[in-house]
Amino acid sequence: MLDHIFLTVGDIDKSIVFNGNVLPIHGITNRHDYDGRQGPAGHPELKGLGAHGRMFFWLRVGRAAPGAAHVGFVADSEALVVSAYDAAGPAGAVEIHPPGPQLHCDPRYHAAKVANPDGYSLDFVLRSWRHGR
């Protein structure tokens, strides 16, 4: 089970705005700034996002490596997939594929995929047999 992820981003302010527009659709609404001096030597400054009192999606400044990570976010409905996709474009994302069934995986797999401003691929996913309906 995943506890947290760090994504290295080139423009932290742009990334905070992007994620602040898109992630609340998935219930990820909490924000926390972590001062790297609080941790072990060499620990980075982090901008955290999370839900239910837990920070788990962390951003750090550096050279983005878009091919190094792909992040999938659970959607509880097809409407939520569309809402996240619709919010991502105006926030600076580039479309990879629009909302719809992903038949190469399963006809019940409904998703949309975008590249965020740093080029990381983000999937907004409803797997109806696992979550949602």
GIJO-V888911 format. One line per field, one symbol per residue. phi: phi as a letter, one per 30 degrees, with the letter a starting at -180 (. if undefined). psi: psi as a letter, one per 20 degrees, with the letter a starting at -180 (. if undefined). A space follows every 10 residues. Layout:
phi=???
psi=???
This chain:
phi=.dcabccdbd bddddddedd dcdedciccd baccdeddcd eidddbccba ahibcbcccb dlcdbeddbb bccdccaddd eddddddded djdcdcadel dcddcadccc abbbcdecjd dbccbccedc bic
psi=pphrqpppqh nhghhggghh hghhhjjniq qpppohiiar piprqqoqqa qljppioqpq pboqmhiiqp ppppqirhhh ggggghhggh ijqppgqrqr qnhigqijop rqprprhjip pppoponhig rd.
